């Protein structure tokens, strides 16, 4: 059976910026609002929402993080060739 995850993310250039944003989210700031303001990815316009996807659709580091997270979690900064991501896992289904 195929597992689908639904995630949102914020893409920034530096690990330091990603850590700062994670602290802001932990302090109660809204993930989607931050994504709209600062994410370098076009998905930022939609609050970082990437919709549902399965294994093999995203770069490995990003995918590995998504599939190891619990729904509602916000990741630590994840480095890919695009920069540093904060990932918010919003759903997981088989």
Buried (B, 14 or more C-beta within 10 A) or exposed (E): EEEBBBBBBBBBEEBEBBBEBBEBBEEEEEBBEBBBEBBBBEBBEBBBBBEEBEBEEBEEBBBEBBBEBEEEBBBBBBEBEBBBBBBBBBEBEE
